[in-house]
Amino acid sequence: MRETKSVFTFDEPIERLWSGITVYEVLVHWLADEVRGRPKVGGEFSWTWKLGLEGDFTTHGVYKKIEPLKELVMEWKDHPADPTGNIYLQLLFESLGPNKSQLTIVNGGFPEGEGSDVWIEGAKEAWDGQAIHLKGFLNENPDITKFFKKT
């Protein structure tokens, strides 16, 4: 199986970075237009992007591993590169100090062979772009708790 890997440094405490990625009310502000499913092992999620004239694109998956402030692993149930559920996203979090953290994005499980090249290249470009978008969102929103669902 093949994978892509990128590492990003954030001028954010690890807790804030973790919340920016795991609180679904926050995800709709930087990742997708619609987000369903709260992170819990075995829980399902879906992300929908509204693509204008092209219509909507929705992807579905399952949370496979959650280690707060350290690791989040998801598997896709319907990824076009391999709809059998082998495509995964692993997010590794590391604190580099009180106001600095690192996010490693591993997107893998892609089948061997040249047919996967376009998917791997697209995945790397997309997740790198999302990480940059997340950085901007966190920078522009010092208090992301305002997006949290009030209980």
C-alpha atoms as one frame of an Amber mdcrd trajectory, in Angstrom:
protein
   0.000   0.000   0.000   1.111   3.550  -0.729   0.807   6.744   1.288   1.563
  10.441   1.323   2.913  12.299   4.347   3.191  15.996   5.223   4.298  17.775
   8.393   3.065  21.217   9.456   4.038  23.435  12.379   1.375  25.610  14.007
   1.844  28.565  16.336  -0.898  27.106  18.489  -1.072  25.063  21.687  -1.747
  21.385  21.013  -5.173  21.576  22.681  -6.321  24.273  20.279  -5.024  22.392
  17.243  -6.758  19.199  18.443 -10.058  21.056  18.934  -9.767  22.691  15.526
  -9.689  19.236  13.956 -11.978  17.210  16.205 -14.870  19.568  17.014 -17.272
  19.185  14.132 -18.833  22.632  14.657 -15.368  24.024  13.902 -14.694  21.775
  10.896 -17.479  23.401   8.883 -15.566  26.673   9.046 -12.391  25.391   7.413
 -12.757  21.823   6.057 -16.150  21.087   4.486 -19.549  22.663   3.990 -21.335
  19.964   5.989 -19.832  17.714   8.651 -21.635  14.874  10.398 -20.476  12.584
  13.177 -18.561  13.298  16.346 -15.218  11.576  16.853 -15.606   8.288  18.731
 -13.972   4.972  17.913 -16.274   3.039  15.592 -18.396   6.125  14.947 -19.184
   7.149  11.415 -18.567  10.530   9.828 -19.401  12.262   6.570 -18.045  15.404
   4.973 -19.830  17.237   2.158 -18.463  19.896  -0.143 -20.845  22.001  -2.230
 -19.143  22.321  -5.599 -21.533  24.678  -7.351 -22.511  23.534 -10.830 -20.730
  20.225 -10.271 -23.112  19.420  -7.410 -22.230  18.118  -3.968 -19.507  15.629
  -3.111 -19.893  13.615   0.094 -17.460  11.126   1.545 -18.158   8.688   4.397
 -15.890   6.971   6.868 -15.316   5.522  10.311 -13.194   6.726  13.212 -10.713
   3.898  13.867  -8.425   5.307  16.575  -8.614   8.310  18.850  -5.860   9.137
  21.295  -6.623  12.676  22.518  -3.937  15.247  21.707  -1.831  12.535  20.013
  -3.494  10.637  17.185  -6.672  10.445  15.125  -7.182   7.711  12.498 -10.102
   7.512  10.073 -10.893   5.065   7.273 -12.981   5.882   4.224 -15.872   3.580
   3.366 -16.351   4.953  -0.137 -13.070   6.362  -1.431 -13.019   6.159  -5.246
  -9.398   4.913  -5.237 -10.382   1.876  -3.155 -14.017   1.608  -2.016 -13.204
  -1.505   0.068 -12.187   0.701   3.004  -8.399   0.551   2.856  -7.845   4.299
   2.417  -7.052   5.948   5.748  -6.148   9.322   7.176  -3.819   9.392  10.170
  -3.285  12.684  11.990  -0.413  12.778  14.474  -0.235  15.656  16.948   2.884
  16.733  18.813   3.377  19.582  21.255   6.521  21.599  20.536   6.003  24.018
  23.423   3.257  26.009  25.106   2.236  27.794  21.890   3.645  25.591  19.164
   2.518  22.240  17.842   3.093  19.929  14.932   0.590  18.075  12.791   1.675
  15.137  10.655  -0.848  14.115   8.001  -0.549  10.593   6.594  -3.037   9.585
   3.901  -2.482   5.988   2.910  -3.815   2.609   1.935  -3.707   3.459  -1.748
  -3.245   0.428  -4.021   0.125  -0.216  -5.657   0.556   0.714  -9.295   0.475
   3.751 -11.532  -3.321   3.918 -11.333  -3.011   5.306  -7.813  -0.623   8.117
  -8.758  -3.390  10.606  -9.523  -5.134   9.792  -6.210  -1.957  10.109  -4.144
  -0.969  13.388  -5.798  -4.489  14.741  -5.370  -4.658  13.636  -1.724  -1.345
  15.296  -0.872  -2.322  18.534  -2.594  -5.762  18.545  -0.941  -4.553  17.805
   2.613  -1.653  20.252   2.318  -4.164  22.886   1.227  -6.485  22.021   4.109
  -3.639  22.358   6.620  -2.864  25.833   5.286  -6.567  26.690   5.449  -6.673
  25.454   9.079  -3.673  27.628   9.957  -5.417  30.678   8.547  -8.685  29.855
  10.277  -7.015  29.440  13.676  -5.054  32.653  13.177  -8.216  34.606  12.284
 -10.276  33.103  15.144  -8.444  33.374  18.472 -11.509  31.990  20.304 -12.758
  28.914  18.453 -14.917  27.969  21.444 -17.493  30.419  20.091 -18.243  27.758
  17.454 -18.704  24.936  19.991 -22.224  23.641  20.503 -23.623  24.984  23.746
 -25.000  22.303  26.056
